[in-house]
Amino acid sequence: MTGIVWAALAAGAAALGFAAYTVWRTRRKLAEMAQAVADIRAGNGNRRILADEHEPAAPLVFAVNEIVLGYEARIAALQKAEETNRQLMTSLSHDVRTPLTTLIGYLDAAHRGVLAGADRDASLETARRKAYELKDYINALFDWFQLHSREAALRCEPVEAAELTREILADWVPLFEEQGLAYHIDIPDGPLTARLDPDAYRRILNNLLQNVLAHANAARVSVTLAQQGAALALHVADDGAGIAPADLPHVFERLYKCDKSRGGGGTGLGLAIVRELAGQMGGTVSVQSQPAQGADFAVQFPLEK
């Protein structure tokens, strides 16, 4: 009987000791969590708390770690957005200041009568071009910020893409001819219906064509619309300078400019807007290119069933 009592007492003591240890370890973990929260509040988003999955405080520790990871990711995203916006403002302020200064200079010269005849006409033509450059910059900036605001919700509906594409290209053909750019258009006679926002689709095609005119140094451009499996495929290709392999993975990034392989200025937003709009309509965009062999931009959307 005595042995049984002693065994029971020993077991009880062991249980109490284990319970006391568990309480002590849990309190220690809670203290670590409190310190971690204080560090996070002070701006240190790299804190982590270690815990064995069998510990009583483990679920709470893991939840705190997840919160910290989410906090760190949000901070990184905010910092990246802040840096991108800073670069955007710096780039655009430079790009806007240059044509604006030129525009004012030519208009002032014409106003004061310094220029006359053919010189005055040439100055006014230069001023006109610079004014359109400013318009392009402002439109690109407006489009980009609108895409990332609550006003950016697209209104997708079944759209007959073949007819819409013809309508858009009708405005471009005179410009191609004016600039001596050969063109080839291949659009099927039958309907191709996809769920699109018509204005967003128009911006995609306009941006791709503007990219050719501004940067490709091309003699020929082709626009092809076709069904590829269950997708609607829009191709805008040129025979111009092409894109270097090192630049290809980055052409759709904000503010990225392939200055070494393609001429001209630009905001660095046109192709980024294409990718953003295509994605919001459930589509994808890609490019294939080789230096001195032109580029082929492809946008695909699911066909309406």
Secondary structure, 3 states (H helix, E strand, C coil): CHHHHHHHHHHHHHHHHHHHHHHHHHHHHHHHHHHHHHHHHCCCCCCCCCCCCCCCCHHHHHHHHHHHHHHHHHHHHHHHHHHHHHHHHHHHHHHHHHHHHHHHHHHHHHHHCCCCHHHHHHHHHHHHHHHHHHHHHHHHHHHHHHHCCHHHCCCCEEEEHHHHHHHHHHHHHHHHHHCCCEEEEECCCCCCEEEECHHHHHHHHHHHHHHHHHHHCCCEEEEEEEEECCEEEEEEEECCCCCCCCCHHHCCCCCCCCCCCCCCCCCCCHHHHHHHHHHHCCCEEEEEECCCCCEEEEEEEEECC
